[in-house]
Amino acid sequence: MNDTPALPVSRLDRGVHLAQASPWHHRPVTLQSPALDVMTDLTQVKAATVGPEQTLAQAEQAMVYLGVRMLFVVSDMPAVAGLVTTTDLHGERQMRLVHERGAHYDELRVADVMTPLAALDAIAFELVAAATVGHLVATLRQLGRNHLLVVDRVPGGAAGAPARVRGVISRAQIERQLGIELPSSGVANTFAELEATLVAT
């Protein structure tokens, strides 16, 4: 028989509140802050996913429910097939497909508008770990992207094993944490130019 004593319990009074997760991603940052301060770390936060055969309406509903603007497209977990963003759901690609196919919006699937894995830009986790928010802003501007994937190797994985998506860098996330809207185009050649551009906006 187990002699370990039971723990004491109590009944709750009215007015008890739920604990709230710390809003780490709302913490103010500067261009000099560590880049990891704005990275969504998928070892800490569950990735938001959608299947390629789901409709655009289902993908949009998932984004609204989860409070995100991007979903990983996954057909065979955990292998990533691509990304779909709010822009993809209502952008030029879906409009063109509706016109070309003579289809209704409701007939389009995530696979029709997603950005496939081979077309995504990624950056190594070790580079992000040594970078600043300013470096990420400059990279997003240079590429003209709203998202960047951060990749690393599975700890203890076999040599030649595929990389894993460790995190996501989001332009919208950085804007929230900086408290300003980032310029959408143009490449700042130096850190000083980047700071001057942000101050002017």
N, C-alpha and C positions, 0 to 999 in steps of 0.2 A: 504493500500500500504506500502511496505517495504521502510523505509527511510534510511536504512543502505547504506553508500556510497560504490561505486565500488572502487577497488584498481587500482592504476595506472599501466599501462603495457608499455613495450618498445619492439622494434624490435632488433633482434640479429645481431651482426657484424660477418663477416667471421672469422674463427679461434676459435670459441667457442668450448670448450672441455667438455666432459662428466665428472662428478665427479666420482672418483674411490673409492670403498669401502676400508676402512682401512685394510691393510693386517695384522690383529691382530695375525694370526696364523704363521706369519713369524718372529714375535718378538723373539729375542734370549732369551733363558732361560738357567738356570743351574739346577743341581740336587736339589738345595735348593729352587728353585722357587716354588710358590704355584702350586699344581696339576691342579687347575682350569685354569691355564694359557695355558695348552695344551689340555684341554677337548673341544671337539666340543659340544657346548650347543644347544640342539635342540629346546630350547625356543627362541633362537636368530637366528639360521640358519635352514632353512627348510631341513627336512630329505630327502635324495635321496632314492627313492623307485622304485621297479620293481614288476610286477605281476608274480606269480609262473608259469603261462602258457606261459610266453614270452620265446623266444628262447635265447640260450646263446649268439648268435650274437647280438640280440637286447639289451641284458643286457650289453654286452661289449660296444656297441655303446652309450648307456646311460652313462656309466662310463666315456668314452672319452669326451662326450659332457659336462658332469657336472664336470669333472676334479677330480673324486673320484676313489677309489680303492675298495669300498664296497657299496653295496646297501641293504637297508632293503627290505625283501620280504613281501609284503602286498597284501592280496586278499580281505579283508574286512576292509577297512580303518576305524579306525586307528589301528586295531589289527595286531600285528606283528607275522608273521609265521616263520621267520628265517632271515638269512643273506646269501648273496652271495658275494664273493670277486673275485678279478682278479685271484687268485690262484685256486679257484674252477672252473673257466671257462676254464683253461688250465692245470689243475693238474691231479693227478693220478685217481681221481674219474671219471672225464669225459672220460679219456682214457680207463678205465676199462669198463665203460658202453658201449662205442663204440664197444669194443671187445666182451663183453658178449652178447649184443643184435644184433650184426652185423649191427649196425645203423651208419648213417652218423652224423657227428658233428652237422649239421644243424637241425637234428631231435630232438636233446636233448633240454629239457626245463629247466628253472631255478629250478623248483621243483626237478629235477633229481639230481642236484649237490649242492643245498644250504645246509647250516648247519641249522637244525631245532631249534626252540626256546629252546626246552628242553636240547639241547646240548651246549648252549651258557653260557659263564661265565659272571657274572654281579657283580657289586660292588655298595654299597649304596652311594648315593650322599653325605650324611653327612660325610662319611669316606673320600671321595675324597676332600670335602671342607676343611678338616683338615689336608690333606696330602701334600707331596711335590712331585715334578717330580721324585725324586729318589725312592720314594715308588712305584710309578706306574711302573717305569722301572724294579724294583725288582719283582713286581707282574707279569708283562708280561713275564719276564725271567723264573720265577718259573713255570708258567703255560704253557710256550712254545707257547704263543699266539701272534698274530699280532694285535688283537682288543679286547677291553673290553667294555662292555656296562655299563652305569651308570644309576641306577634306583632310582626313588623316588616315592612318593605318590602325586596324584593330589591335589593341595591346596584346602581345603574345601570339599574334596571328602568324601563320606560316609565310615563309618568303614567297613572294609572288601573289599573295592573296589580294583580292580587290580592295580598293580604297573604300572608306565609308564616309558618308556625309556627316560631319561632326557638328556643323552649325550653319546658320544663315545670317547673312548681313543684309539688312533691309534699309533702303533709303528712307522710307516712312518712319521706321524705328529711330534712325539717327536724327531725323528732323524733330521728332517728339522730344528726344533727350537733349538735343542742342537748344530746342525752343525756337528754332527758325526754319524757314523754308530754304532748301538748298537750291542753288542755281541749276538749271536743267541741262545746260550745254556749255561747251567751251572747256578747255583744259588749262588749268593753272599750272605754270611751269615750276613755281617754287612755293614753299610753305607760306611765305609772306604774301604772295599773290593770292593764294587761296584764302587766307585770313582777310585780306583786303576786300575780296569779292564777297565774302560772307557778311562782313561789316556793312557793305554798301547795299545789301539786299534787305 
